[in-house]
Structures are given as structure tokens and as C-alpha cells.
Amino acid sequence: MLALQAKHPQKEKMQSQNPIIADLVKLANSAAGTMAGMSREARDSARERLREAFGGIDFVSREEFETVKAMAQKAREQADALEARLAALEAKSTKK
């Protein structure tokens, strides 16, 4: 700190000569901290309200949805294949 005071003696004088500016800076920093805290509190409160509102609804993750979607697609393909096979067997049995 002594090295800094030796390099910038005028800066140190200006800070000590302007206590009003120093108080204003402290006030601005305090206000910024308060605003940040209020913002966090509002965000957390909104999240909690949403959780309460959607509490009775069951949601699935994207991964679970994609898994079930793939299973349904595979089941659809198998059903289509079985339907075609059945149609072929019926056509074969009516020819006899």
C-alpha cells in the first residue's frame, strides 16, 4: 500500500478531501446490492408460485418423452408390418 501511495499521492488526497463523494459511492454500492437482492428474491418468489400452480400436474423430462416417442414409433412400424402380413395371408387364403 505504501508503494501505491507514493505513486499516486494526488489520488489519495482527492479521496480524503471528498468525503461526500465517498459517501455517495458507498450509497450507490449499497443501493446496487439491495436491488440485486430484491431481484433474486422476486425471481425465487416467482419460481415458488409457479411450482405451487403446477404442483398437481405431472411433467416428464425431454429424455423420457423422446424414449416413449421412439417406442411408439417402433410399435407403429411393427403394427404396420403385421397388418401387411395379415393382408397377404388373407389374400393367399382367399385364392385357394
C-alpha positions in Angstrom: 0.0 0.0 0.0 2.9 2.3 0.7 4.1 1.9 -2.9 0.6 2.9 -4.2 0.6 6.0 -2.0 4.0 7.0 -3.3 2.9 6.6 -6.9 -0.5 8.3 -6.6 -0.4 10.9 -3.8 -2.9 13.2 -5.5 -5.5 10.3 -5.9 -5.2 9.7 -2.1 -5.7 13.4 -1.4 -8.7 13.6 -3.6 -10.4 10.7 -1.8 -9.7 12.1 1.6 -10.8 15.7 0.6 -14.1 14.5 -0.9 -16.0 12.6 1.9 -19.3 13.4 0.2 -18.3 11.6 -3.0 -17.1 8.7 -0.9 -20.4 8.6 0.9 -22.3 8.8 -2.4 -20.2 5.9 -3.8 -21.0 3.8 -0.7 -24.7 4.7 -1.0 -24.7 3.7 -4.7 -22.9 0.4 -3.9 -25.4 -0.3 -1.1 -28.4 0.5 -3.4 -27.0 -1.8 -6.1 -26.6 -4.6 -3.6 -30.2 -4.0 -2.4 -31.5 -4.1 -5.9 -29.7 -7.3 -6.7 -31.1 -8.9 -3.5 -34.6 -7.8 -4.4 -34.2 -9.2 -7.9 -33.1 -12.6 -6.5 -36.0 -12.5 -4.0 -38.5 -11.7 -6.8 -37.2 -14.4 -9.0 -37.3 -17.0 -6.3 -40.8 -16.0 -5.3 -42.0 -16.3 -8.9 -40.5 -19.7 -9.2 -42.2 -20.8 -6.0 -45.5 -19.5 -7.2 -45.1 -21.4 -10.5 -44.2 -24.6 -8.6 -47.4 -24.2 -6.5 -49.5 -23.5 -9.6 -48.2 -26.5 -11.5 -47.8 -28.7 -8.4 -50.7 -31.1 -9.3 -49.5 -31.5 -12.9 -47.1 -34.3 -13.7 -44.4 -33.3 -16.2 -41.9 -35.6 -17.9 -38.4 -34.8 -18.9 -37.4 -34.4 -22.6 -35.4 -37.6 -22.4 -38.4 -39.6 -21.1 -40.6 -38.1 -23.8 -38.1 -38.9 -26.6 -37.8 -42.5 -25.3 -41.6 -43.0 -25.3 -41.9 -41.4 -28.7 -39.3 -43.8 -30.1 -41.2 -46.8 -28.5 -44.4 -45.6 -30.1 -42.8 -45.2 -33.5 -41.4 -48.7 -33.3 -44.8 -50.1 -32.2 -46.4 -48.3 -35.1 -43.9 -49.8 -37.6 -44.5 -53.3 -36.1 -48.3 -52.9 -36.4 -48.0 -51.7 -40.0 -45.8 -54.8 -40.8 -48.2 -57.1 -39.1 -51.1 -55.5 -40.9 -49.4 -56.0 -44.3 -48.5 -59.6 -43.4 -52.1 -60.3 -42.4 -53.4 -58.8 -45.6 -51.0 -61.0 -47.6 -52.2 -64.1 -45.7 -55.8 -63.2 -46.2 -55.2 -62.7 -49.9 -53.4 -66.0 -50.1 -56.2 -67.8 -48.3 -59.0 -66.4 -50.5 -57.1 -67.6 -53.6 -57.3 -71.2 -52.6 
